[in-house]
């Protein structure tokens, strides 16, 4: 490597970077000659420099003094950075947070804001890092891991991967035939009545008319009210059977923590059933809180006060939906079922505490009891 024509003495600086070991970086500051310094900038270079300075000023935001607002800003920055991170770095982070690993399966804790599949505007997704993750876990000759199911970009929690394609197909078939038990936690606006029940309303995808045309999933009920009488209506051919079991784990004046158990697996099923079926949208669900428009979720004054936020900052609140537990039947004869449990992310626990909700935990006998969220 050729040496620079003009440089200052190098300085060795010792640093560390997130448990990846100590790194030594050579820092040098080239000195420019007087002739180079006096050389006039052409119009193109000057314009580029001004644009870069203007963009840098835009990106610099004042740090909020309110700890809740500061946490919301940090989460927003984390989500943006997650799309720019190198696949190797993301794979390393996923490998540190493994929930389970055996010769057939690898179970990860999916982070918030990371899509499972690629698409328009997606720079990085789970499927992109599967080859790297496999090599980190099983050496450089390891074949890429395979997806067994999917979670929404904004959903966190248990996600199952398989080493072999045949095992992945086997697990996918278990999901398709509804042999997998899935449980989610969700923080909702308002408290559902009754406190436990089953939402059994088909779901269909429709186009929303308005200034911004877009598609959403919505309810396609089989019955409607006509002059005070329940009347059966003709079901659309495009409607999908959707069934969700729910129960309230903890509640406050204007919010609740729900345990959700989807019997079916329709796109955005939990979000649609809670928002349009129970009139209790999930906190941070900016898509399904209002049918007619795409806009930040409108929060009540009570919730805003407890969270310490202004309505203008509500658009940064993440979706509070977490895949907390998944039970897989035995994949082979003689083996036991696999019970996978994942703790919610920090922002979820923090919101519980601010809203005065309690998070359940399991005692030594495996029964659930309510304890304060700060205990975990």
N, C-alpha and C positions, 0 to 999 in steps of 0.2 A: 504494500500500500504506500503510495507516494506521500511524502511529508508535505504539509502546507508551506507555501512560500513565505508566509508571515504568521507567526504564532507566539503566544505567551507561554511561559513555563507551565507545565501541567500540574494539577493538584489532585491528589487521590482523596476521595471522600467515601467514608464507610456509611452504609445505610441498610435498611431491611425493608421487606415488602410482604406483609401478610403471611407470615410463617413460611414463605417460600425459600428462606435461607438468607444469609447475608450476601449482599451484592456490593461490588466495588465498581464505581463508575468514574471514568476519567473525564474530568471537566476541563475544558480548555477554552480560552477566549482569544480568538485571532485578533491580532493588531493590524490595522489597515494603514497603509502608507498615506502620507499627506496628499499624494497625487490622487489616490483612490477616494479619499475623503472629500476632496474638493471637486470630484467629478460630478457634473450636474445629473439629476435624475430625469429620465425621459418621461413623457406624459403618461405612458402606460404604467410604468412602475410606480409613479406617484399616485395614480388613481387606485392601483391595487393596495398600496399602503394605507391610503385614506379609508378604503372600504373595510380593510382588516381592522383598523382602529375603531371605526364606527360599529362593526359587528361585535368587537370585544366589549365596547361600552354597553351594547344592548344586552349581552349575556350576563354582565355583572349585575346582580340583584342584591339589594340590601338584606342583611340577615335579620329576620324577625326577632323581636325581643320576647314575644310570647312563645313558650316552649312547645305548645301544640302546633302552632303555625310553623315553627322552625322544623318540627318533625315532619309535617306535611311537605314542606319544601325539600327536605332531605330525601323523602321517599320519591318525589317527582324526579329529582336529579338522579337518584339511583335507577329508576325505570329507564330514563333516557340513556344513562351510561351503560345499562345492561345490553342495549342494542349495538353499542360500539365496542364492547369488550371482545377480546380475542377468544376464539373457540377453546383454546387450550386453558385459558384462565377460567372460563365458565365450567369446563369439564372438571377442573381441579376443585372448584367450589362445590359442584354437585357430588363429587366423590367423597368429600369431607362430611357431607350431610346425609349419607346413605342410611336408610331405614332398615334395609334387609338385603342380604346377598347370599345366594347359594349356587349350586351348579346349574340351576335352571333359570333363576330369576335374579334381577337386580331391582330394588325398589328405592326410588329417589324422593326427596322432598322438593316438589316443584315450587320455585320462587314466584313471587308476584310479577306480573308484567312481561313474562316470557312466553311467547306463543309456542305451541307444540309443532306446528307445521309452518312452512314458508308461505309467502304470498306477497302481494303488492305492498311495498313499503317496509317489508320485514327484512332486516339485515342479519338477524341471528335468531335461531329457534332451537328447540330441543333436538329435533332430528338432525341438525347440522353437527352437533357435538357427540352424537352416539359413537362414531368411529373412534374419536379421541378418548372418550370415556372408557370404552372397551379396552383400549391399549393401556390406559392407566391402571386398570383393574387386573388385566390378565396378560400384560406384556405386549410387545410390538407385533406379535404374530396373531393377535386376537382378531376375530371377525367382528364387524359392527354389531351393536345391540339392536334389538327390534322393538318397536312400539307395540304395546298390547291394547292400549285404549288412549283416549285423549281427555284433556281438560281445557277449559277456556283460558285464554291468555291471562285474564285477571284472577283466575281461581288458583289458590295455593293448595299444597298438601300431597297426599299419597299418589304416586304414579308408578305403574308397574312396567318394567322392561324385561325382555327375554333374551337369552344368549342365542338360542336357535330359532329359526323361522317356524319350525313345526310346533315348538312350545308356544310361540307367540300366537299362532293360529288356534291352538288349544285354549289359551286364555281368552282370546277374542270370542271364541264360541261360547265360553262360559258367560261372558258379558252378554252376548246376543240372546242366549237362552235364559237370562235372568237368574243365574245360579250364584252370582257374586253379590254379596251384601255390601252396600255402600252407605256411609253415613257422613253427613256434612254438618258443619256449624255455620250459622248465619246470624248476623246482627241486623235486626229489622227496625224500620221506623213503624211505630205503633205496635200494639200487642194483638195478635190474632184471637178471634173469638169463634169457636171455643178454643181452649188452650191446647187441645190435642185433637187430631182427626186425620182424615184422608181427603185429599183433593183429587177428584177423578173427573177431569175435564179435558177433552181432546185439544190438541194444539195444532195450529196451522200457520204457515208463513204468508204474510200479506204485504202489499205495497202501501206505504203511508203517503197520502197525497199532501202536498203543501209546498212551501218554498223550496225545501230540500227533499226531494223524493228519495225514499230509502225503504228497505224491507225490514220487517220485524216479525218475530214470532208472536202469536196472540192466541187467545182462547177461541175454540170453536164448539160451544156447548151443544149438547144433544137436547136440552130442554130450555124453554123460556117461559116467562110469565105473560099471560094474556087475560086481561080482565080479572086478575086475582087467581087465575087457574094455571097450573103447571101444564104446559103443552109441549109435546115432543116435536122437534124440528128435524128436517132432513139434514143429515150430516154430510159435509163436503167429502168428496173422494180423496182430497189432498190432506185431510185432517189425520193426525196421528194420535193413537191412544196414548194418554199420559196420566200416570198415577203417582202421587207423592204422599207419603206419610210424614206427619210433622208432630212435634210436641214442644211446648215451651219449657226451657230449662231454667230460665231466670227472666224476670220482667221488672221494669221500672215504669215511671209515669208515661213516657213517650217512646219507649224502645223495648226490645226483647232479644234474648238469645234463644235461637231455635235449633233443635236437632232435626235434620231432614233426612229422610230415607227414600230416595227415588226407586220406585218399582220398575219403571221404564226408563229409557235413556234417550229422550228426545232433546234436540238442540235447545239450549237455554230453558229447559223445562222448569228448574227450580226458580229461576228468576221470574218467569212468566206466571207460574202458579202463585208465588208470593205476592207479586205486584198486582196482577189483574184478578186473581182468584180470591185472595185473602185481604187485599188492599193493605198489604204490609210490605212495601218494597224493601229490598236489601240496602243497607247503608252503603253508599258509594256506587249504586247502580244507576248511572246517568243515562242509560239507554232505555230502560223499562220503567222508569218512574213516571214518565209521561208518554202517552201513546202518540200524540199528534206532532211532537217536535223532538229534535235532538238538542238537548240543553242540559246544563248542570242540574243535578238533583236539587229540588226545592226543599230545604230543611226547615223544621219548625223552630221557633224562637227558643224553645226549651232545649232542643238538641244542640243548637248552635251555642247556647250559653254553656252547656255542660262540656262541649268539646273546645270551647274557647276560640271559636272561629267566627268569621263574618261570612255572609252568604256569598260574597264575591270570591271567596277562597274555596267554596264547596266543590268546584270542579276538580280540585286536586285530591279529594278524598278517594282512596282506593276502594274497590269492591270488597266487602267483608263477607266473603264466602270461602270456606276452608274445608277441603276433603280430609276429615279427621280420622276416618277409620275405613278399612276395606278388608273383608273376609273372603279369602279364596278357598274353594273346595280343594281337596287333595288332588294333585295332578297325576299321582300314581297310586296304585294299590299298596296298602300298608303304610301310607303316609297320612299325617294329620292335616287338617285344614290350617291355613295360614292366616293369622290375625295380625293385620298391619295397622299400627296407630302412629299418628303424627301430631305433634303439638302445633298450635297455631302460631303464626308469625308475631313479632313483637308489636307491630302496629295494631293487630287485632286485640291482643291482650291489653294494650294501652287504652284502646277505645272502650273495652269492657269496664276498665277501672274508672274512666272518666264519666261513663254513663250510669255508673252505679249498679252494673250487672255482675253476676257471679258466674264463675266458670266451674263446671263439674270436674271432679277428679275421681279416680278409682281408688278405693281403699284396698286393704290386703285381701279381702274376700271377693273383690271384683265388682262389688256393687257401687253404684254411682251416688255420690253425695255432693251437695253444693258447698263450695269453698270460695273464698275470695280469690279473684284472679291474680292478685299480687303474690300468692303463695307459690306460683310456678314461674 
